[in-house]
Amino acid sequence: MTTVDKIRSGLIDKILTIKNKDFLVALDNLISASSVDSEIVELTAEQKEMLEMSEADIKNGRLISQEAMDTRNLEWLNGL
C-alpha cells in the first residue's frame, strides 16, 4: 500500500469513529473547499492592477503593521 493510500485509509478509519455532527459538517466543508482551491481563478484587469499596486507598495516600503492598522481601524470606528 502506498503512503497516500495509508493516509487515506487512516483518515477514513478516524472519520468513521467521529460522532459529533457539527465536527463532521465542518470537516465536510473543509474537504469540499479544498477541491475548489485547485480550480484556476481568472482575475479581472482591475484585480491584476490592484495586485501590481500592492507589489509596488511592498517594494517601496509603503507598509503598515497589523497593530497600527488595528489602532487606525478602532479610531475610525469610534469616530462613527
C-alpha positions as CSV (number, residue, x, y, z in Angstrom):
1,M,0.0,0.0,0.0
2,T,1.4,3.4,-0.9
3,T,1.8,6.3,1.5
4,V,-1.2,8.1,0.1
5,D,-3.3,5.0,0.4
6,K,-2.2,4.6,4.0
7,I,-3.0,8.2,4.9
8,R,-6.4,7.9,3.2
9,S,-7.2,4.7,4.9
10,G,-6.2,6.1,8.3
11,L,-8.4,9.2,7.8
12,I,-11.3,7.0,6.8
13,D,-10.9,5.0,10.0
14,K,-10.7,8.1,12.1
15,I,-13.7,9.7,10.4
16,L,-15.8,6.6,11.0
17,T,-15.3,7.0,14.8
18,I,-16.5,10.6,14.9
19,K,-20.0,11.0,16.3
20,N,-20.1,14.9,16.5
21,K,-22.4,16.1,13.7
22,D,-21.0,19.7,13.8
23,F,-17.5,18.4,13.5
24,L,-18.4,16.2,10.6
25,V,-20.2,19.1,8.8
26,A,-17.1,21.3,9.4
27,L,-14.8,18.6,8.0
28,D,-17.1,18.1,5.0
29,N,-17.0,21.9,4.3
30,L,-13.2,21.9,4.6
31,I,-12.8,19.0,2.2
32,S,-15.3,20.5,-0.2
33,A,-13.5,23.8,-0.1
34,S,-10.1,22.3,-0.8
35,S,-11.3,20.8,-4.1
36,V,-12.5,24.3,-5.2
37,D,-9.0,25.7,-4.4
38,S,-7.5,23.6,-7.2
39,E,-9.5,25.4,-9.8
40,I,-7.9,28.2,-11.8
41,V,-9.3,31.6,-11.0
42,E,-9.3,34.2,-13.7
43,L,-8.6,37.7,-12.4
44,T,-10.1,40.9,-13.9
45,A,-7.8,43.6,-15.2
46,E,-8.7,45.7,-12.1
47,Q,-7.8,42.9,-9.8
48,K,-4.4,42.4,-11.5
49,E,-3.8,46.2,-11.3
50,M,-4.6,46.2,-7.6
51,L,-2.1,43.3,-7.1
52,E,0.6,45.2,-9.0
53,M,-0.1,48.3,-6.9
54,S,0.3,46.2,-3.8
55,E,3.6,44.7,-5.0
56,A,4.8,48.2,-5.7
57,D,3.8,49.3,-2.2
58,I,5.8,46.4,-0.7
59,K,8.8,47.1,-2.9
60,N,8.8,50.8,-1.9
61,G,8.3,50.2,1.8
62,R,4.8,51.6,2.0
63,L,3.7,49.2,4.7
64,I,1.8,49.4,8.0
65,S,2.0,46.9,10.8
66,Q,-1.1,44.9,11.8
67,E,-1.1,46.6,15.2
68,A,-1.0,50.1,13.6
69,M,-3.8,49.1,11.3
70,D,-5.9,47.8,14.2
71,T,-5.4,51.1,16.1
72,R,-6.3,53.1,13.0
73,N,-9.5,51.0,12.5
74,L,-10.5,51.3,16.1
75,E,-10.1,55.1,15.9
76,W,-12.2,55.2,12.7
77,L,-14.9,53.0,14.3
78,N,-15.0,55.2,17.4
79,G,-15.4,58.2,15.3
80,L,-18.6,57.0,13.6
